[in-house]
Amino acid sequence: MPSFDAIVIGAGQSGPFLAARMAAKGMKVALIERKFLGGTCVNAGCMPTKTLVASARAAHIARRGADFGVMIQGAVGVDMAAVRKRAETVTMDARNGLTNWFAGMDGMTVIYGHARFEDPHTVTVNGETLTAPKIFLNVGARPTIPDMHGIADIEYLTSTSIIHLDRLPRHLAIIGGSYIGLEFAQMYRRFGADVTVIERGPKLASREDVDISDAIADILRSEDIAVHTNADGIGFSKTSGGIEVSIGNGHPAIEASHVLVATGRTPNTDDLGLDKAGVAIDRRGYITVDDKLATNVEGIFALGDCNGRGAFTHTSYNDFEIAAANLLDGEDRKLSDRILAYALYIDPPLGRVGMSEKEARATGRKIMVSTRPMSRVGRASERAETKGFMKVIADVETQQILGAAILGIEGDEAIHGFIDAMNAKAPYPVLRWAVPIHPTVSELIPTLLGDLQAI
């Protein structure tokens, strides 16, 4: 029975880097992956989708050429096969990079197969039994397919399968108005498809404040994307022309050529034999962890999407950083120290950090809020991309920044001014008196802070 100092199950954005750190320390490590190195980000998430977003933006800018005095003869076309090939190339370059990295690493054994627990320190894979005193789970999540009328009778796409399309849908119906669905909505509209977004809730991007959700909907509608919220009767049936999608709430049914189901993610924890190891999960299937990523079973840790403490590549990577710092470097780092930040990659993007205004109000604090439209940002005007706005929330008593949002050109980059200040625990006047570079999006941050008003 092969024994290791540590076994890592899953090769997403935590496991491989932790395995590499442990191997560099002279430990004997097994990294088990059932499919592809790199996890969702490399193979079905960030890298291929943001490559597709870039192609879609290129088409959009080309169509707007005349707005900038650039004349393009004839209609702008999109070669979906070439678009798909480009995304696959980016994915394969990243995946092969990981393969080559691990191949030259002493102490690392990479095993492809489906690992299952036999007991808290034993797993089986490909008929072989492995043991280790420490086991790390980085098994990620998969698209959730809810029980909707007629869903079993149609062929539908998920965020994993849609990236392999090499033909343009005539009409793409997207079920789900959250981050994944919205990115694909704008992307495929810019490729040339008709697109309809169908959301069961009252607004898009339900985590966001109403003003941000409304602005996101306005951006999508400005590109002729149909948006239906409060869809209380979603169902499907095959037709001679494709798929009829019923919406409910008085909306007429639509006929789509393709349906994308983008209604959330489900952790890949249901087939690991966690019961044999005694590992606790919550009602949604996420592995329960403490502030240092330890499960209820000594020696077993859960990192990344499967622990329900962050559903992003950067939070998964930060889980690796926390685990490595605590277990290998003698530090004392905690999940609760992390300030959540993320982006929605529509165009213009939304960069977000910390609390929303609604969340800040719910704490009972006395707060200050400031907003500023992107039309008052020089960079946005020069680029003729003035949609969206900036928003910041601060605590009146402590002067700490509680949260911020930038929905606008380069918002995913400019938000880092707020991220850095919040992590440094700097009171907002410190950032207010910074001298930023002109012309940038970030140069409006001190002005935005100067307009804070208690409400």
Stockholm file with secondary structure:
# STOCKHOLM 1.0

chainA/1-455         MPSFDAIVIGAGQSGPFLAARMAAKGMKVALIERKFLGGTCVNAGCMPTKTLVASARAAHIARRGADFGVMIQGAVGVDMAAVRKRAETVTMDARNGLTNWFAGMDGMTVIYGHARFEDPHTVTVNGETLTAPKIFLNVGARPTIPDMHGIADIEYLTSTSIIHLDRLPRHLAIIGGSYIGLEFAQMYRRFGADVTVIERGPKLASREDVDISDAIADILRSEDIAVHTNADGIGFSKTSGGIEVSIGNGHPAIEASHVLVATGRTPNTDDLGLDKAGVAIDRRGYITVDDKLATNVEGIFALGDCNGRGAFTHTSYNDFEIAAANLLDGEDRKLSDRILAYALYIDPPLGRVGMSEKEARATGRKIMVSTRPMSRVGRASERAETKGFMKVIADVETQQILGAAILGIEGDEAIHGFIDAMNAKAPYPVLRWAVPIHPTVSELIPTLLGDLQAI
#=GR chainA/1-455 SS CCBCSEEEECCSSSHHHHHHHHHHTTCCEEEEESSCTTHHHHHTSHHHHHHHHHHHHHHHHHHTGGGGTCCCCSCCCCCHHHHHHHHHHHHHHHHHHHHHHHHTCTTEEEEESCCEEEETTEEEETTEEEECSEEEECCCEEECCCCCBTGGGSCCBCTTTGGGCCSCCSEEEEECCSHHHHHHHHHHHHHTCEEEEECSSSSSSTTSCHHHHHHHHHHHHTTTCEEECSCCCCEEEEETTEEEEECBTTBCCEEESEEEECCCEEESCTTSCHHHHTCCBCTTSCBCCCTTSBCSSTTEEECGGGGTSCCSHHHHHHHHHHHHHHHHSCCCCCGGGCCCEEEECSSSCEEEEECCHHHHHHTTCCEEEEEEEGGGCHHHHHTTCCCCEEEEEEETTTCBEEEEEEESTTHHHHTHHHHHHHHTTCBHHHHHTCCCCSSSSGGGHHHHHHTCEEC
#=GC SS_cons         CCBCSEEEECCSSSHHHHHHHHHHTTCCEEEEESSCTTHHHHHTSHHHHHHHHHHHHHHHHHHTGGGGTCCCCSCCCCCHHHHHHHHHHHHHHHHHHHHHHHHTCTTEEEEESCCEEEETTEEEETTEEEECSEEEECCCEEECCCCCBTGGGSCCBCTTTGGGCCSCCSEEEEECCSHHHHHHHHHHHHHTCEEEEECSSSSSSTTSCHHHHHHHHHHHHTTTCEEECSCCCCEEEEETTEEEEECBTTBCCEEESEEEECCCEEESCTTSCHHHHTCCBCTTSCBCCCTTSBCSSTTEEECGGGGTSCCSHHHHHHHHHHHHHHHHSCCCCCGGGCCCEEEECSSSCEEEEECCHHHHHHTTCCEEEEEEEGGGCHHHHHTTCCCCEEEEEEETTTCBEEEEEEESTTHHHHTHHHHHHHHTTCBHHHHHTCCCCSSSSGGGHHHHHHTCEEC
//
